[in-house]
């Protein structure tokens, strides 16, 4: 599976769509601005493999940078803190 951003990675998207990888795949647009290619099992792998941990980014700016959480627990804890503050403001 390969997930690519539209339009940032349009060159790679076009390469896959035009058969440049010589791999069989199915394509799905599962969220706006992103396209996912699912490659069929049993095909030769690409030359290099990329592995990374999930990124928890809600797009909130803090101190001039985008806040990225180290893991799901940190994301949930921060979200909970914000929701509790909102509840205090709403309820008085």
Secondary structure, DSSP 8 states (H G I E B T S, - for coil): -EEEETTTTHHHHHHHHTTTT---EEEEEEETTEEEEEE-TTS---SS-------EEEEEEETTEEEEESSHHHHHHHHHHHHHHHHHHHH-
